[in-house]
Amino acid sequence: MRELRVLHFAFLAAVAAIVAAGEVVPVEIAAELPPIVFVILAAVAAADLGVVWILRQKKLGEARERLQRRPDDPQGLQDWRAGHILGFVFAVSAAFFGLVLRVLTGAVTYAVPLYAVAAAMLLAWAPRRPE
């Protein structure tokens, strides 16, 4: 559990580093980006998070069932950890989409919603002891 909490904190720090990178990287805009680019990247990020939400629920559900029957089941514990890590990785991917928008557009207003979604998902998916 401790290792998973440390990993969770590292992913939260990664989102902060991605946000900072978006502010530090020099941006040169060659031409105005069409608004559809934001819509497409936001849709891909939303689909990404929707898929991981389903996969995470499935993985954690299976792990809960195993751990309720046998609390020390190694496969159940592995699935429980994997479900959390899967959620962490895909949540951070939303921040990367935000960074891409920040660099492409130069406008922080396009990136902020994706940064916020990444941070919110990580906070919502904080590791908890299996029940």
N, C-alpha and C positions, 0 to 999 in steps of 0.2 A: 504494500500500500504506500509506503514511504517513497519508493522509487517512482511510482506512478504520480504521486503529488509533485515530486521534483520535476518529472517530465512535463507535467501540466504547467508548472511555473515556467519552464523553459519555452514552451510553446507560447505562453502569454508574452514572455520577453521577446520572442521572435516577431510577434505582431507589432510590438512597440518598435523593434529594430526596423521592420519593414516601413512603418509610418515615418520613422526618422530618415530612412534612406530616401523616401519620396521627397522629403524636404531638402535633403543635402545634394542629391543628384541634380546637376545643371540640366535644365530643360530648354531645348531650342525647338520652337514650333515652326515647322516648314509651311504648313497650311492649316486652315481651320478643319478640325475633325468633324465629320457629320455626326449628329446626335444618335444616329442608329448604332454607332460603334459602342456607345455607352449602354444602349438597350441590349445589344447582343451580349456584351461581356457580363452585364448584370443578370441576364437570363441564363447564361452558362453557369455563373456562380450560384444562382438560385437552384438550378437543376442539379448541380454538383452537391449542394447542401441537402437537397431533397433526397437524393439517392443515398447519401451517407447517413441521413437520419433513419431511413428504412433499414439499411444494412446494420447500422449500430444497434437499433432496437432488436433486430433479429439475433445478432450476436450476443447482446446482453441478456435477452430473454432466454436463449438456450443456456447461457452460463448460469443464470438464476435458477433455472430448473435443476440443473446438475448440482449446484451448490446447496440447494434446499434438501436434496436427497442425501448428499454427502458433502459436508462443508470443506473437506480437505481434498476434494477431487481435483487432480492436477489439470485435466482437460478443461474443467469448468473455470478454474482460476486463469488458465491461459486464454480462454475465450473472453472472460471478463476484462482482462488487460487489453487484449486485441481490440475489443469493441471500443474501449476508451481511446486507445491510440489512434484507431481509424477515425474517430470523431475529431481528435486534435489535428490530425494531418489535413483533413478536408476543410476544417474551419480556417486553418492558416491559408489554405489555397484561396479563400475569398479575399484575404488581405493582399495576396499576390496579384489578384485581378485588380484590386484597387491601385496597387503600385503601377501596374501597366497603364491604367487610365491616367494616373497622375503624370507619368512620363510622356504619354502620347498627347495629352491635352494641355498639360501645364497648369490645369485648374484643380485645386484641391477639392472643390465642390463635387466633382465626379467621384473622387476616391473615398471621401469620408463615409458615405453609406456602406461601402464594402468593408472598410476598416472597422466600422461599428458592428457590422454583422459578424465579422470574424471574432472580435472581442466578446460580443454577447454570446455567441455559440460556445466559445471556450469557457466563459464564466458559467453558462447554463449546464455545460457538460463536465463540470468539475467532478473528479473521481470521488465516489462514495463507496463505502464498504458494501460488498454484495450481501443481500438479505437472504 
